[in-house]
Amino acid sequence: MLKRNNTILKTALLKNIASASVWLLFILTAVPVTILAFYNHPSVADDYCFAYMTRDYGFWQSQKFYYEGWSGRYISNMIFHATPLAFGIFWFVKVMPFIIFGFLYHAIFTLIGELLRPSKVHQFTLAAGFLALYIIFSASVVDTFFWYTSVFIFPSSLCYFIYFVVVILRYYQQPYQPIKAPIALLATTLVFFMVGSNEVMMLFIIAVLGMTWVYCLLVEKRFDFTLLGIMLIGLFCAYFLVIKAPGNQVRMGGSALSGDLVGAILKALISTGKQSIFWTLTLSPFLIAFSLYLQKHPIQYVSKIFDIQPFIFILGVLALVSLMFFTIHYGNTEGVPERVENIIFAFFALSAFFLLTLRKVHLPFDRLAQLNPSLVLALLLVTASLSVVIKGRNLKTMYNDLRLGIAQRYDLEMQERYTTIQKSTSDTLYLKPIQNIPKSLCFDEIKTEENHLWNKCYANYFNKKVILLKK
């Protein structure tokens, strides 16, 4: 009896320590994001362009200008020109990281609850763990939390996609027919938002819908009118609202790779292969820990999504990742921007963890189940710590910006710059370069060339004729 009680106490202690280690990892990532938010400032890259346009030409007229002259991203354009910076509100970019952090956490939390149906405690913990991994191992944090223009293109569209998965799963699980129409409408609205956010997510969500519809037709032997209808609406919006937009024609016309289909495909396949291997190795300790979690905690697999065979799922994921890389390679010759790599990594990571769940459903017996529970703790703590220390570039960058005082001095320099601009009565202004540029907050600066777009937007926003950096 005493031995049994000791075993129970030991198991409970190990579980508590394992959960605590996940929350520690989450805190290690959330704390620097929180502190850095107070030092954040609008970026010279695009932020001031959208702001002065809205202020001087109006909200709708500014969107029309961009839609006809640069981009068919109708949702992103709308959000860009709704920037509080247009009304002189600089502190909004300090609040923005908390907003997107909350949305990302809630989206992941909701998805985990819908798929795995764990206890609330485990749901909170798993969501915290995944978000921490995303922040630590994504390509950059400035694009995820601190650059207004990027935040409302890519991280927001990631939230749209996660919510879409949850909504569409609930549609098929809803037995009450009158409720299904509003749920389908919500799913369609989320697709509308994704299509209008950026080209990567536009092609991605249409491909997801198309592949799912074909799977239902060929494997499940059913013609799914709902998926077909949502896909056709997505295709209509993609072609007539984005691809045929005058601004999109202008933008694509400037790319040297546009039209080089074979070259873009080859680049996409190479990127998919290299990044898939790298991301799998990076996440492997946490994937092992999650496999152990699945062995120790029974999960209610109530959705038909678990019927898909793991092999088919792997092929689908690789095809979708290749498509996302193809989209960006086809559109430019400068490689994959970090903001795009972030969202591809997020999809890959979500898919990797879900693949383990599929494996558990189709292959219930696992040799991992024979391992001692103490090994769970060892794997979780040791491998997670090593992975964060060795591969957690974003964590190192954020803590260096704080520890070395770079972010604080950057904030002071920016405040000084604003004061200099406001006090100056001259139409031409020469500003000294910012000496402290935190990599986690800022990636660009105004230039020494008068005709550079950043300089023009900066000068227009501050009602100056010319603003330049001192040489």
For each residue, the residues with C-beta under 8 A, 3 or more apart:
1: 4 5
2: 5 6
3: 6 7
4: 1 7 8
5: 1 2 8 9
6: 2 3 9 10
7: 3 4 10 11
8: 4 5 11 12
9: 5 6 12 13
10: 6 7 13 14 373
11: 7 8 14 15 373
12: 8 9 15 16
13: 9 10 16 17
14: 10 11 17 18 373 374 376 377
15: 11 12 18 19
16: 12 13 19 20
17: 13 14 20 21 377 381
18: 14 15 21 22 376 377 380 381
19: 15 16 22 23 121 125
20: 16 17 23 24
21: 17 18 24 25 377 380 381 384
22: 18 19 25 26 125 126 128 129 132 380
23: 19 20 26 27 125 128
24: 20 21 27 28
25: 21 22 28 29 128 129 132 133 136 384 388
26: 22 23 29 30 128 129 131 132
27: 23 24 30 31
28: 24 25 31 32 132 388 395
29: 25 26 32 33 131 132 135 136 395
30: 26 27 33 34 101 132
31: 27 28 34 35
32: 28 29 35 36 395 398 399 401 402 440
33: 29 30 36 37 97 101 135 141 145 398
34: 30 31 37 97 98
35: 31 32 38 39 402 407
36: 32 33 39 40 97 145 146 398 401 402 407 438 440 441
37: 33 34 40 94 95 96 97 98 145 146
38: 35 94 411
39: 35 36 407 408 410 411 438 441
40: 36 37 93 94 96 97 146 441
41: 90 93 410 411 414 441 442
42: 47 48 51 85 90 93 148
43: 46 47 146 147 148 149 442 443 444
44: 47 48 444 445 446 454 457 458
45: 147 149 443 444 454
46: 43 49 50 80 149 457
47: 42 43 44 50 51 83 85 93 147 148 149
48: 42 44 51 52 85 454 457 458 460 461
49: 46 52 53 453 457
50: 46 47 53 54 62 80 81 83 85 86 149
51: 42 47 48 54 55 83 85 86 461
52: 48 49 55 56 86 457 460 461
53: 49 50 56 57 62 65 66 81 86
54: 50 51 57 58 59 62 81 82 83 86
55: 51 52 86 87 461
56: 52 53 460
57: 53 54 61 62 65
58: 54 61 62
59: 54 62 63 81 82
60: 63 64
61: 57 58 64 65
62: 50 53 54 57 58 59 65 66 81
63: 59 60 66 67 74 77 78 81
64: 60 61 67 68
65: 53 57 61 62 68 69
66: 53 62 63 69 70 71 77 80 81 247
67: 63 64 70 71 72 74 77 245 246 247
68: 64 65 245 246 247
69: 65 66 246 247 250
70: 66 67 247 250 251
71: 66 67 76 77 245 247 248 251
72: 67 241 242 243 244 245 247 248
73: 76 77 153 196 197 198 199 242
74: 63 67 77 78 196 241 242 245
75: 78 79 192 193 195 196 197
76: 71 73 79 80 152 153 196 197 198
77: 63 66 67 71 73 74 80 81
78: 63 74 75 81 82
79: 75 76 82 152 156
80: 46 50 66 76 77 83 148 149 152
81: 50 53 54 59 62 63 66 77 78 86
82: 54 59 78 79
83: 47 50 51 54 80 86 92 148
84: 87 89 92
85: 42 47 48 50 51 88 89 90 92 93 148
86: 50 51 52 53 54 55 81 83
87: 55 84
88: 85
89: 84 85 92
90: 41 42 85 93 418
91: 94 95
92: 83 84 85 89 95 96 148
93: 40 41 42 47 85 90 96 146 148
94: 37 38 40 91 97
95: 37 91 92 98 99
96: 37 40 92 93 99 100 145 146 148 151
97: 33 34 36 37 40 94 100 101 145 146
98: 34 37 95 101 102
99: 95 96 102 103
100: 96 97 103 104 144 145 151 155 156
101: 30 33 97 98 104 105 131 145
102: 98 99 105 106
103: 99 100 106 107 155 156 159
104: 100 101 107 108 131 134 155 158 159
105: 101 102 108 109 127 128 131
106: 102 103 109 110
107: 103 104 110 111 158 159 162 163
108: 104 105 111 112 127 130 131 162
109: 105 106 112 113 123 124 127
110: 106 107 113 114 162 163 166
111: 107 108 114 115 162 165 166 350
112: 108 109 115 116 118 123 126 127 130
113: 109 110 116 117 118 123
114: 110 111 117 165 166 169 170 303
115: 111 112 169 303 305 354 357
116: 112 113 123 126 299 300 357
117: 113 114 299 300 302
118: 112 113 122 123 126 297 299
119: 122 123
120: 123 124
121: 19 124 125
122: 118 119 125 126 297
123: 109 112 113 116 118 119 120 126 127
124: 109 120 121 127 128
125: 19 22 23 121 122 128 129
126: 22 112 116 118 122 123 129 130
127: 105 108 109 112 123 124 130 131
128: 22 23 25 26 105 124 125 131 132
129: 22 25 26 125 126 132 133 286
130: 108 112 126 127 133 134 349 350 353
131: 26 29 101 104 105 108 127 128 134 135
132: 22 25 26 28 29 30 128 129 135 136
133: 25 129 130 136 137 283 286 349
134: 104 130 131 137 138 345 346 349
135: 29 33 131 132 138 141 144 394 395
136: 25 29 132 133 388 391 392 394 395
137: 133 134 279 282 283 345 349 391 392 394
138: 134 135 141 144 341 342 345 346 394
139: 143 338 339 341 342 345
140: 143 144 338 339 342 394 443
141: 33 135 138 144 145 146 394 397 398 440
142: 145 146 147 150 439 440 441 442 443
143: 139 140 147 150 151 154 155 337 338 339 342
144: 100 135 138 140 141 150 151 154 155 342
145: 33 36 37 96 97 100 101 141 142 151 155
146: 36 37 40 43 93 96 97 141 142 151 440 441 442
147: 43 45 47 142 143 150 151 339 443
148: 42 43 47 80 83 85 92 93 96 151 152
149: 43 45 46 47 50 80 152 153
150: 142 143 144 147 153 154 155 339
151: 96 100 143 144 145 146 147 148 154 155 156
152: 76 79 80 148 149 155 156
153: 73 76 149 150 156 157 197 198 339
154: 143 144 150 151 157 158 197 198 200 201 339 340 342 343
155: 100 103 104 143 144 145 150 151 152 158 159 342 343
156: 79 100 103 151 152 153 159 160 197
157: 153 154 160 161 193 194 197 198 201 343
158: 104 107 154 155 161 162 343 346 347
159: 103 104 107 155 156 162 163
160: 156 157 163 164 190 193 194 197 201
161: 157 158 164 165 190 194 201 204 205 347
162: 107 108 110 111 158 159 165 166 350
163: 107 110 159 160 166 167 190
164: 160 161 167 168 187 190 191 194 205
165: 111 114 161 162 168 169
166: 110 111 114 162 163 169 170
167: 163 164 170 171 183 186 187 190
168: 164 165 171 172 187
169: 114 115 165 166 172 173 303 305
170: 114 166 167 173 174 183
171: 167 168 174 180 183 184 187 226
172: 168 169 303 304
173: 169 170 302 303
174: 170 171 179 180 183
175:
176: 179 180
177: 180
178: 181
179: 174 176 182 183
180: 171 174 176 177 183 184
181: 178 184 185
182: 179 185 186
183: 167 170 171 174 179 180 186 187
184: 171 180 181 187 188 226 229 230
185: 181 182 188 189
186: 167 182 183 189 190
187: 164 167 168 171 183 184 190 191 230
188: 184 185 191 192 229 230 233
189: 185 186 192 193
190: 160 161 163 164 167 186 187 193 194
191: 164 187 188 194 195 205 209 230 233 234 237
192: 75 188 189 195 196 233 234 237
193: 75 157 160 189 190 196 197
194: 157 160 161 164 190 191 197 201 202 204 205 234
195: 75 191 192 201 202 205 206 234 237 238 241 242
196: 73 74 75 76 192 193 202 237 241 242
197: 73 75 76 153 154 156 157 160 193 194 201 202
198: 73 76 153 154 157 201 202
199: 73 202 203 242 327 331
200: 154 203 204 324 327 328 340 343 344
201: 154 157 160 161 194 195 197 198 204 205 343
202: 194 195 196 197 198 199 205 206 238 242
203: 199 200 206 207 238 323 324 327
204: 161 194 200 201 207 208 320 323 324 327 347
205: 161 164 191 194 195 201 202 208 209 234
206: 195 202 203 209 210 231 234 235 238
207: 203 204 210 211 319 320 323
208: 204 205 211 212 320
209: 191 205 206 212 213 227 230 231 234
210: 206 207 213 214 231
211: 207 208 214 215 316 319 320
212: 208 209 215 216 224 227
213: 209 210 216 217 224 227 228 231
214: 210 211 217 218
215: 211 212 218 219 220 308 312
216: 212 213 219 220 222 223 224 227
217: 213 214 220 221 222 223 224
218: 214 215 221
219: 215 216 312
220: 215 216 217
221: 217 218
222: 216 217
223: 216 217 228
224: 212 213 216 217 227 228
225: 228 229
226: 171 184 229 230
227: 209 212 213 216 224 230 231
228: 213 223 224 225 231 232
229: 184 188 225 226 232 233
230: 184 187 188 191 209 226 227 233 234
231: 206 209 210 213 227 228 234 235
232: 228 229 235 236
233: 188 191 192 229 230 236 237
234: 191 192 194 195 205 206 209 230 231 237 238
235: 206 231 232 238 239
236: 232 233 239 240 241
237: 191 192 195 196 233 234 240 241 242
238: 195 202 203 206 234 235 241 242 243
239: 235 236 242 243 244
240: 236 237 243 244
241: 72 74 195 196 236 237 238 244 245
242: 72 73 74 195 196 199 202 237 238 239 245 248
243: 72 238 239 240 248
244: 72 239 240 241 248 249
245: 67 68 71 72 74 241 242 248 249
246: 67 68 69 249 250
247: 66 67 68 69 70 71 72 250 251
248: 71 72 242 243 244 245 251 252
249: 244 245 246 252 253
250: 69 70 246 247 253 254
251: 70 71 247 248 254 255
252: 248 249 255 258 331
253: 249 250 258
254: 250 251
255: 251 252 258 330 331 332 333
256: 260 333
257: 260 263 264 329 330 331 332 333
258: 252 253 255 330 331
259:
260: 256 257 263 264 330
261: 264 265 330
262: 265 266
263: 257 260 266 267 329
264: 257 260 261 267 268 326 329 330
265: 261 262 268 269 326
266: 262 263 269 270
267: 263 264 270 271 325 326 329
268: 264 265 271 272 322 323 325 326 329
269: 265 266 272 273 322
270: 266 267 273 274
271: 267 268 274 275 325 329 336
272: 268 269 275 276 318 321 322 325
273: 269 270 276 277
274: 270 271 277 278
275: 271 272 278 279 321 325 341 344 345 348
276: 272 273 279 280 318 321 348
277: 273 274 280 281
278: 274 275 281 282
279: 137 275 276 282 283 345 348 349 352
280: 276 277 283 284 287 352
281: 277 278 284
282: 137 278 279 387 391
283: 133 137 279 280 286 287 349 352
284: 280 281 287 288
285: 288 289 379 383 384 386 387
286: 129 133 283 289 290 383 384 387
287: 280 283 284 290 291 352 353 356
288: 284 285 291 292 368 379 383
289: 285 286 292 293 376 379 380 383 384
290: 286 287 293 294 353 356
291: 287 288 294 295 356 359 360 366 368
292: 288 289 295 296 368 371 375 376 379
293: 289 290 296 297 376
294: 290 291 297 299 356 357 360
295: 291 292 360 366 368 369
296: 292 293 373 376
297: 118 122 293 294
298:
299: 116 117 118 294 357 360
300: 116 117
301: 306 361
302: 117 173
303: 114 115 169 172 173 306
304: 172 307
305: 115 169 308
306: 301 303 357 358 361
307: 304
308: 215 305 312 313 358
309: 312 313 358 362
310: 313 314 355 358 359 362
311: 314 315
312: 215 219 308 309 315 316
313: 308 309 310 316 317 351 354 355 358
314: 310 311 317 318 355
315: 311 312 318 319
316: 211 312 313 319 320
317: 313 314 320 321 347 348 351 355
318: 272 276 314 315 321 322
319: 207 211 315 316 322 323
320: 204 207 208 211 316 317 323 324 347
321: 272 275 276 317 318 324 325 344 347 348
322: 268 269 272 318 319 325 326
323: 203 204 207 268 319 320 326 327
324: 200 203 204 320 321 327 328 340 343 344 347
325: 267 268 271 272 275 321 322 328 329 336 344
326: 264 265 267 268 322 323 329 330
327: 199 200 203 204 323 324 330 331
328: 200 324 325 331 332 336 337 340
329: 257 263 264 267 268 271 325 326 332 336
330: 255 257 258 260 261 264 326 327
331: 199 252 255 257 258 327 328
332: 255 257 328 329 335
333: 255 256 257
334: 337
335: 332
336: 271 325 328 329 340 341 344
337: 143 328 334 340 341
338: 139 140 143 341 342
339: 139 140 143 147 150 153 154 342 343
340: 154 200 324 328 336 337 343 344
341: 138 139 275 336 337 338 344 345
342: 138 139 140 143 144 154 155 338 339 345 346
343: 154 155 157 158 200 201 324 339 340 346 347
344: 200 275 321 324 325 336 340 341 347 348
345: 134 137 138 139 275 279 341 342 348 349
346: 134 138 158 342 343 349 350
347: 158 161 204 317 320 321 324 343 344 350 351
348: 275 276 279 317 321 344 345 351 352
349: 130 133 134 137 279 283 345 346 352 353
350: 111 130 162 346 347 353 354
351: 313 317 347 348 354 355
352: 279 280 283 287 348 349 355 356
353: 130 287 290 349 350 356 357
354: 115 313 350 351 357 358
355: 310 313 314 317 351 352 358 359
356: 287 290 291 294 352 353 359 360
357: 115 116 294 299 306 353 354 360 361
358: 306 308 309 310 313 354 355 361 362
359: 291 310 355 356 362 363
360: 291 294 295 299 356 357 363 364 366
361: 301 306 357 358 364
362: 309 310 358 359
363: 359 360 366
364: 360 361
365: 369
366: 291 295 360 363 369
367: 370 371
368: 288 291 292 295 371
369: 295 365 366
370: 367
371: 292 367 368 375 376
372: 375
373: 10 11 14 296 376 377
374: 14 377 378
375: 292 371 372 378 379
376: 14 18 289 292 293 296 371 373 379 380
377: 14 17 18 21 373 374 380 381
378: 374 375 381 382
379: 285 288 289 292 375 376 382 383
380: 18 21 22 289 376 377 383 384
381: 17 18 21 377 378 384 385
382: 378 379 385 386
383: 285 286 288 289 379 380 386 387
384: 21 25 285 286 289 380 381 387 388
385: 381 382 388 389
386: 285 382 383 389 390
387: 282 285 286 383 384 390 391 392
388: 25 28 136 384 385 391 392 395
389: 385 386 392
390: 386 387
391: 136 137 282 387 388
392: 136 137 387 388 389 395 396
393: 396 397
394: 135 136 137 138 140 141 397 398 440
395: 28 29 32 135 136 388 392 398 399
396: 392 393 399 400
397: 141 393 394 400 401 439 440
398: 32 33 36 141 394 395 401 402 440
399: 32 395 396 402 403
400: 396 397 403 404 406
401: 32 36 397 398 404 406 407 438 439 440 441
402: 32 35 36 398 399 405 406 407 408
403: 399 400
404: 400 401
405: 402 408 409 436
406: 400 401 402 409 410 436 437 438
407: 35 36 39 401 402 410 411 436 438 440 441
408: 39 402 405 411 412
409: 405 406 412 413 435 436
410: 39 41 406 407 413 414 434 436 437 438 441 442
411: 38 39 41 407 408 414 415
412: 408 409 415 416
413: 409 410 416 417 434 435 436
414: 41 410 411 417 418 434
415: 411 412 418 419
416: 412 413 419 420
417: 413 414 420 421 431 434
418: 90 414 415 421 422
419: 415 416 422 423
420: 416 417 423 424 429 431
421: 417 418 424 429 431 462 464 467
422: 418 419
423: 419 420
424: 420 421 429 464
425:
426: 429 464
427: 464 465 466
428: 464 465 466 467 468
429: 420 421 424 426 459 464 466 467 468
430: 468 469 470
431: 417 420 421 446 467 468 469 470
432: 469 470
433: 445 469 470
434: 410 413 414 417 437 442 445
435: 409 413
436: 405 406 407 409 410 413
437: 406 410 434 442 445
438: 36 39 401 406 407 410 441 442
439: 142 397 401 442 443
440: 32 36 141 142 146 394 397 398 401 407
441: 36 39 40 41 142 146 401 407 410 438
442: 41 43 142 146 410 434 437 438 439 445
443: 43 45 140 142 147 439
444: 43 44 45 454
445: 44 433 434 437 442 454 469
446: 44 431 452 454 455 458 467 468 469
447: 452 454 455 468 469
448: 468 469 470 471
449: 452 455 468
450: 455 466 468
451: 455 456
452: 446 447 449 455 456
453: 49 456 457
454: 44 45 48 444 445 446 447 457 458
455: 446 447 449 450 451 452 458 459 466 467 468
456: 451 452 453 459 460
457: 44 46 48 49 52 453 454 460 461
458: 44 48 446 454 455 461 462 467
459: 429 455 456 462 464 465 466 467
460: 48 52 56 456 457 463 464
461: 48 51 52 55 457 458
462: 421 458 459 467
463: 460
464: 421 424 426 427 428 429 459 460 467
465: 427 428 459
466: 427 428 429 450 455 459
467: 421 428 429 431 446 455 458 459 462 464
468: 428 429 430 431 446 447 448 449 450 455
469: 430 431 432 433 445 446 447 448
470: 430 431 432 433 448
471: 448
